[in-house]
C-alpha cells in the first residue's frame, strides 16, 4: 500500500509541475469539466452522470498509465510526449499533442455514448 501511495505522490508532483500544458489551461479544465458535469446532470440525471464519470475517469486513468509506462515515469519520449534533457540532467517537456488529445476525445465520446446506452 505504501508503494502505491508513493507512486500516486510521484504522479501528483509531476502533474503539478509539468509544462505539457499552459498553467492557465490546467486550471481552466477543472472549470470546464465541472460545467460539463453540471450540464450533463441537468440534462440526463445523476445516474447517467455517475456512469459517464466512472467511464470517462476510468479511461483517463488508462491513458495516464499508458503514458506513464511507455515514458518510463515521464522520463523518455513516446508518441507526442517529448522529453529534452540538458547537460545538467534537467528535463524539459514539449507541449503534449495530437495523440493525447485524440485519446481524451475518444474517451469522452465513448463515455457519453455508453452512459446513454447502458442506463
N, C-alpha and C positions, 0 to 999 in steps of 0.2 A: 504494500500500500504506500509506503514511504517513497519508493521508486516512482510510482505513478504520480504522486504529488510533486516530486522534484521535476518530472518531465512536464507537467502542466505549468509549473512555475517558469521553467525554461522557455516554453512556448509563449506564455503571457509576457515575459520580459522581451522576447523578440518582437511580438506583435506591437507592444507599446513603443518600441524604439526603431522599428524598421522605416525605410524610406521608399518602400514599394508603392505607396500611395501618398498623396499630399496629406499633411496633417489635418487640414480643414475637411477633407473627404472622410477621414477616419471618424471624425465627429459627426459630420452630416449624415453618414449612412446609418447611424443609430436612429436619428430622427426620421429618415426615410423608411426604415424598417418598422418603427413604431407606428408611423402614419399608415403604412400599408396594412399592418396587422389590425389597426383600429378600423380601417375601412373594410377590410375583409370580414371582420367580426360583425360590423353593422350590416353588411350585405348578406352574409351567409350563416351567421351564428357562431356560437362558441365551439360547437362540436367540430365543424369543418375547419375552423381556425386552428384548433388544437391539433387536428390531424395534419393540416398544412404545416404548422410549425414543427411538428415532430419529423415529418418527411424532409422539409427544407433544411432544418438544422442537422438532421442525420446525414443527409447528402453533403452538407457543408463540412461536417467532420471527416467524411470520406475524402473530400477534395483536399482538406488540410493535411490529412495523414498521407495522401499520395504525394503531395509536395514535400512534406517533412521527410518521408522515407527516401524519395528519389533525389532530394538535395542533401541528404545526409545531415539532417538537422539544420538546414538552411545555410550550409557552408559551401556547396557546389552548385554550379549552374545546371539547370534542367528545363527543357522546353522554353517557356518565356520568363523563367526565373534566372536572371543573370547576376552572377557574383563577380565583383572585381576585388582583387586583393593586392594592396601595395606592398612595398618592401618591408614595412614595419608589421605586417600581418593584419592590418586594419582592413575590414571588409566594407565595401560599399555595394549597394544594390541598385540595379537599373529598375525603372518602373515596371511593374507587372503588366502583362499584355494580354493578347488575344486568347490564348488557351485558357487562362484562368477565368476571364470574364465569360467566355463561351461555356465553360463548365458550370459557372454560377447561374447563367441564364437558362441552361438546360435543366438545372436543378429546380429553379423557380417554376419553369413551365411544367415539369414533372410533378412538383408538389401541388400546384394549382389543379392540374388535371386529376391526379389521384385523390385529392381531398374532395373533389366534386363527384367522382365516380364511386368511391368506396363508402360514402355515407348515404 
